[in-house]
Amino acid sequence: MFLLVLIGVELLETVKMYLTKKTVHVEVVFTVAMIAIARKVVILDIKEVPSLTLIGIGTIIMALSAGYYLLTIKLNRRKQGENG
């Protein structure tokens, strides 16, 4: 239940940011996606799910993690360029 509320809060923040600044922050979208997939993993019954589905969920987690990591690197470099 907590993760569902957290997803809702993050989505509301994204909508508020879009309405005020007319921009969507990709970092927030990645965060919502990672929370959603984490919620799916928590409520998952491994004994009833096919192995191919588990591989797919694992692939999604790896892709989201890699994307978030690369995005963080890019944002940090951009901040260093502005400050330096």
N, C-alpha and C positions, 0 to 999 in steps of 0.2 A: 504494500500500500504506500509506503514511504517513497519508493522509487517512482510510482505513478504520480504522486504529488510533485516530486522533483521535476519530472518531465513537464508537467503542466506549468510550473513556475518558469522553467527555462523557455518554453514556448511563448508564454505571455511576455517575457522579457524580449524575445526576438520580435514579436509583433509590435510591442511598444517602441522598440528601437527603429523598426522599419517605418512606423507612422510618424515618428519625430524627425528622423534623419534621412529617410528614404534610402537607407542602406541595410543590407543584411550582413551581419558578421558571420563569416564562415566558421569561426571558432565556436560560436554558440551552437551552430547547426551540428558540428561534429560532437559537441558535448551531449546534445540531446540524443543523437543517434547512439552514442556509446552507452548512455544511461538506459535507453530503450532495449538495446541488445543485452545489457547486463540483467535487466529485469526479465527478459525472455529466458536467459540462462538460469536464473534463480528459480523460476517457476517450472522449468523443464523437467519432465519425467524421463530420465535417460533410458529406462527399460522399455518404454513404448515408442521411442523415436527411432526411425531408421538411421543407420550409421552415415548414410550419405547426407542426411539433414544435419547431423552433428559436424560433419566435415564442412558443410556450407556455412554453418554458424561460426565455426572456427576461422574460416577464410574471411568472413565479414569482420570479425573482431581484429584479425591481423591487418586487413586493409584500412579499417578505421584508425587503428593505432598508428600505422605508418603514415597515413594522411595527416593525422593530428600532429605527429612528430615533425613532419616536413613543414607544416604550416607554422608551428611554433618556431622552428629555425628561421624561416623567412621573416616572421614578425620581429624576432629578436634582431636580425641583421638590419631590418628597416629602422628599428628604434636606435640602434647603434650608429647608423648612418646619419640620422637626424641629430643625434647628440654629439657626434664626433666631428 
